Amino acid sequence: MLTVLIVLGVIAVPVVLWFGFHAFSRFLTGWKTLAQRFSLTDVHKFGTKYRCSGAVGALRGSWPNYVIEFAQEGFVVTPNFARRSPILVPWSGIREISEVDAGGWGDVVTVTVEYDKLMQFYLSKDALQAIRENVPTERLRKESFSQLIKNRLNNPVKPFDGA
C-alpha cells in the first residue's frame, strides 16, 4: 500500500506543479483579459512559426515560452501556458520594433505592443522581413546592444498609457 502511495505521489506532484505553473502564468500575464481584448478570429497565416521569449504583464522570461505566427491581419501569439487561448495582435497594435545588434550573441528583434500592460516579444532576426512588410517604417528602429542597455537604464519600458 505504501508503495502505491509513493508512486502516486511521484506522478501527482509534477502534474500538480505543471498545471499550477500554467495557472499562475495565466494569472501573472492577465491572459484572460488579453484573450478578450485581442481575440483570435479568422486569420490568414503565412510563413514560419517562431519560438520566442517575452514579457507580458508581470511575467518576464528569457526562455522560449511563446510561439509567434504571422498573418495578414497581424501576428498570432500562443503561449505555452495557454495553448488553447492564442491572441491576434493587429499590425496597427505594434508600438515599436527594435532591431538590436548584440554583437557575437546574435541579433534580436523586440516587438512592443500598445497595451495597458507591458507586452514585448523577443524574436530572432529571421522574423524581421515579415515585420518590415507589415509595420510602418517610422515604428522600426535599429540600435546596438550597448545603446539598448543605456536606453533601458535611462528610460525603463513602461506600459502603454493610451496617449
The 8 nearest C-alpha neighbors of each residue, nearest first, counted from 0:
[[1, 3, 2, 4, 5, 6, 7, 8],
 [0, 2, 4, 3, 5, 6, 7, 8],
 [3, 1, 5, 0, 4, 6, 7, 8],
 [2, 4, 6, 0, 1, 5, 7, 8],
 [5, 3, 7, 1, 2, 6, 8, 0],
 [4, 6, 8, 2, 7, 3, 9, 1],
 [7, 5, 9, 3, 8, 4, 2, 10],
 [8, 6, 4, 10, 5, 9, 11, 3],
 [9, 7, 5, 11, 10, 6, 12, 4],
 [8, 10, 6, 7, 11, 12, 5, 13],
 [9, 11, 7, 8, 12, 13, 6, 14],
 [12, 10, 8, 14, 13, 9, 7, 15],
 [11, 13, 15, 14, 8, 10, 9, 16],
 [14, 12, 16, 15, 11, 17, 10, 9],
 [15, 13, 17, 11, 16, 12, 18, 10],
 [16, 14, 12, 18, 17, 13, 19, 11],
 [15, 17, 19, 13, 14, 18, 20, 12],
 [18, 16, 14, 20, 19, 15, 13, 21],
 [17, 19, 21, 15, 20, 16, 22, 14],
 [18, 20, 16, 22, 21, 17, 15, 23],
 [21, 19, 23, 17, 18, 22, 16, 24],
 [20, 22, 80, 24, 18, 23, 19, 25],
 [23, 21, 19, 25, 24, 20, 18, 26],
 [22, 24, 26, 20, 21, 25, 19, 27],
 [25, 23, 21, 27, 26, 22, 20, 28],
 [24, 26, 22, 30, 28, 23, 27, 29],
 [25, 27, 23, 29, 24, 28, 22, 30],
 [28, 26, 24, 57, 25, 29, 58, 23],
 [27, 29, 56, 30, 55, 25, 26, 58],
 [30, 28, 26, 31, 32, 27, 25, 33],
 [29, 31, 33, 25, 28, 32, 34, 26],
 [30, 32, 34, 33, 29, 35, 25, 26],
 [33, 31, 35, 30, 34, 29, 36, 37],
 [32, 34, 30, 36, 35, 31, 37, 29],
 [35, 33, 31, 38, 37, 32, 86, 36],
 [34, 36, 32, 38, 33, 37, 31, 86],
 [37, 35, 33, 34, 38, 32, 86, 31],
 [38, 36, 34, 87, 86, 35, 33, 88],
 [39, 37, 34, 35, 86, 36, 87, 40],
 [38, 40, 87, 86, 37, 85, 41, 42],
 [39, 41, 42, 38, 87, 86, 37, 72],
 [40, 42, 39, 43, 72, 44, 87, 38],
 [43, 41, 44, 40, 70, 72, 71, 39],
 [42, 44, 70, 71, 45, 41, 72, 69],
 [45, 43, 70, 69, 42, 71, 68, 46],
 [46, 44, 70, 69, 43, 47, 68, 71],
 [47, 45, 69, 48, 44, 68, 129, 70],
 [46, 48, 49, 68, 45, 69, 126, 67],
 [47, 49, 68, 67, 66, 50, 46, 69],
 [50, 48, 67, 66, 51, 47, 68, 122],
 [51, 49, 66, 63, 65, 67, 48, 64],
 [52, 50, 63, 65, 122, 121, 49, 66],
 [53, 51, 63, 62, 64, 61, 121, 65],
 [52, 54, 120, 119, 121, 60, 59, 55],
 [53, 55, 59, 119, 118, 58, 60, 120],
 [54, 56, 118, 28, 58, 117, 57, 59],
 [55, 57, 28, 117, 116, 58, 27, 118],
 [56, 58, 27, 28, 55, 59, 54, 117],
 [59, 57, 55, 56, 27, 54, 28, 60],
 [60, 58, 54, 53, 57, 55, 61, 56],
 [59, 61, 62, 53, 52, 54, 58, 64],
 [60, 62, 52, 63, 53, 59, 64, 51],
 [61, 63, 52, 60, 64, 51, 53, 65],
 [64, 62, 52, 51, 50, 65, 61, 53],
 [63, 65, 79, 52, 78, 62, 51, 66],
 [66, 64, 78, 51, 77, 50, 63, 79],
 [65, 67, 50, 77, 49, 76, 51, 78],
 [68, 66, 76, 49, 75, 48, 50, 65],
 [69, 67, 48, 75, 74, 49, 47, 70],
 [68, 70, 74, 44, 45, 75, 73, 46],
 [71, 69, 44, 43, 73, 72, 74, 45],
 [70, 72, 43, 73, 44, 69, 42, 45],
 [71, 73, 70, 89, 42, 90, 74, 43],
 [74, 72, 89, 90, 70, 88, 71, 69],
 [73, 75, 69, 88, 70, 87, 68, 76],
 [74, 76, 87, 68, 86, 67, 69, 88],
 [77, 75, 67, 86, 85, 66, 87, 78],
 [76, 78, 85, 66, 65, 82, 75, 67],
 [79, 77, 65, 80, 81, 82, 64, 66],
 [78, 80, 64, 82, 81, 65, 77, 66],
 [79, 81, 21, 78, 82, 24, 25, 22],
 [82, 80, 78, 84, 83, 79, 25, 77],
 [83, 81, 84, 79, 77, 78, 80, 85],
 [82, 84, 81, 85, 77, 78, 80, 79],
 [83, 85, 81, 82, 34, 86, 77, 78],
 [86, 84, 77, 76, 83, 82, 75, 39],
 [85, 87, 39, 76, 37, 38, 34, 75],
 [88, 86, 75, 39, 37, 74, 38, 89],
 [87, 89, 74, 73, 37, 92, 75, 86],
 [90, 88, 73, 92, 91, 72, 87, 74],
 [89, 91, 73, 92, 93, 134, 88, 133],
 [90, 92, 89, 93, 134, 94, 73, 88],
 [93, 91, 89, 90, 113, 112, 88, 94],
 [94, 92, 112, 91, 95, 90, 113, 111],
 [93, 95, 112, 113, 111, 92, 138, 96],
 [94, 96, 138, 111, 93, 110, 139, 97],
 [95, 97, 110, 139, 109, 138, 140, 111],
 [98, 96, 140, 109, 108, 141, 139, 99],
 [97, 99, 108, 141, 107, 140, 142, 109],
 [100, 98, 142, 107, 143, 106, 144, 101],
 [99, 101, 106, 143, 102, 144, 142, 98],
 [102, 100, 144, 106, 104, 105, 99, 103],
 [101, 103, 104, 100, 105, 106, 144, 143],
 [102, 104, 105, 101, 106, 100, 144, 107],
 [105, 103, 101, 102, 106, 100, 107, 144],
 [106, 104, 101, 103, 102, 107, 100, 124],
 [105, 107, 100, 101, 99, 124, 123, 104],
 [108, 106, 123, 99, 124, 122, 98, 109],
 [107, 109, 98, 122, 97, 121, 124, 123],
 [110, 108, 121, 97, 96, 120, 122, 107],
 [109, 111, 96, 120, 119, 95, 108, 112],
 [112, 110, 119, 95, 94, 118, 93, 96],
 [113, 111, 93, 94, 118, 92, 114, 119],
 [114, 112, 94, 159, 92, 93, 111, 115],
 [113, 115, 159, 116, 112, 158, 117, 118],
 [114, 116, 159, 158, 160, 117, 113, 161],
 [117, 115, 158, 56, 114, 118, 159, 55],
 [116, 118, 158, 56, 55, 119, 157, 54],
 [117, 119, 55, 112, 54, 111, 116, 56],
 [120, 118, 111, 54, 110, 53, 112, 55],
 [119, 121, 53, 110, 109, 52, 122, 54],
 [122, 120, 109, 52, 53, 108, 51, 107],
 [123, 121, 108, 51, 107, 120, 109, 124],
 [122, 124, 107, 125, 108, 126, 106, 121],
 [123, 125, 126, 127, 107, 106, 108, 122],
 [126, 124, 123, 127, 128, 122, 129, 49],
 [127, 125, 124, 128, 129, 123, 130, 122],
 [126, 128, 130, 124, 125, 129, 131, 108],
 [127, 129, 131, 130, 126, 132, 125, 124],
 [130, 128, 132, 131, 127, 126, 133, 69],
 [129, 131, 127, 133, 132, 128, 134, 126],
 [132, 130, 128, 133, 134, 129, 127, 136],
 [131, 133, 129, 130, 134, 128, 135, 127],
 [132, 134, 130, 131, 90, 129, 135, 73],
 [133, 135, 131, 130, 132, 90, 136, 138],
 [136, 134, 137, 138, 133, 139, 131, 132],
 [135, 137, 139, 138, 134, 131, 140, 133],
 [138, 136, 135, 139, 140, 134, 95, 96],
 [137, 139, 95, 136, 135, 96, 94, 140],
 [140, 138, 96, 136, 137, 97, 95, 141],
 [139, 141, 97, 98, 96, 138, 142, 137],
 [142, 140, 98, 97, 99, 139, 143, 100],
 [141, 143, 99, 146, 98, 147, 100, 144],
 [142, 144, 100, 146, 99, 145, 147, 101],
 [143, 145, 101, 147, 146, 100, 99, 148],
 [146, 144, 148, 147, 143, 149, 101, 142],
 [145, 147, 149, 143, 144, 148, 150, 142],
 [148, 146, 144, 150, 145, 149, 151, 143],
 [147, 149, 151, 145, 146, 150, 152, 144],
 [150, 148, 146, 152, 147, 151, 153, 145],
 [151, 149, 147, 153, 148, 152, 154, 146],
 [150, 152, 155, 154, 148, 153, 149, 147],
 [153, 151, 149, 150, 154, 155, 148, 147],
 [152, 154, 150, 151, 149, 155, 148, 156],
 [155, 153, 151, 150, 152, 156, 149, 157],
 [156, 154, 151, 152, 157, 153, 150, 149],
 [157, 155, 154, 151, 158, 117, 150, 159],
 [156, 158, 155, 159, 117, 116, 160, 154],
 [157, 159, 117, 116, 115, 160, 114, 156],
 [158, 160, 115, 114, 113, 161, 157, 116],
 [161, 159, 162, 115, 158, 114, 157, 113],
 [160, 162, 159, 115, 114, 113, 158, 116],
 [161, 160, 159, 113, 115, 114, 158, 94]]
